[in-house]
């Protein structure tokens, strides 16, 4: 087993292709998110502003779930860019951890659509929190792997030694929201909307003045 695991520490690959592939996946994800928003079908009431208004109001949960997921994915993209800048190169371990992270990111449109379609269903809203918690945990593992194995020496002093511990706040809040969904789905919506704001920019340590 140790011999097998050592294989993932091999390879000294440029980061460019990994970053380009990741950016492409993120772009597809945010595109898929908006596809859950459909133009209301008014049928015989095509000229009725009142009916259109009622249909648009009915779509508000889908708009809200889209907005929350869009902010979360963009937050992940920004922080992903930050941690890739910390790596001196890519090895096989980083490539596969990144691929697993992107695999779970590509799942995000599904719980987003389910939550938007059934906003008062506790299971639907709870599922969203669980998927986001898993995504955040995988990102934390990816970040920790870079810090431990691939960190550029010149940026080592700029890293917050508590960054991994602080990052655990994310999955904790998403899981709290998943549990809260069984009490009040709308409170869970609110918690999901607040959680990405804690990490809206990467966590870094301020440089000491020379």
C-alpha angles and dihedrals in degrees: 000000000000089000090052093049092049088064090070091060091061128092129061102216129169115256095223098088093043091052093046091050091047093050090051092053092048090050091052092048095054089047092052090049093062092047087074088071109085129186109254115255107229098174110179090004095063092128095047114106089186093057091046090051092051091049092050091050088052088055094056094097089054091049090049095049089047091051093048093048093045091055091046094050092047089050090052091048093052094047091044089055089050097052093045088056088058094058120092091207142333124266128185092267092056092046093053095042089050090048091053090049091051091047091059091042089057087058092061097090090060100060088037090058093044093050092046092049095046106026095161095047108103094208093051093051093042092052090059092056093048093051092048091048091052091048091051093048092052090049090052090052089050091050093047091050091055093047092050102039113016108027117140108242092225093061098041094099091053095061121103105235089212096050096109092048091048091049090061087075088077100061090038091058093044091052089046088054090048089055093042089055088074090058101036122354091197093056087052089053089055093049092049089052093051099044100073090052089072089065101028086129127029118273108247137158117246114248115250114241113257 
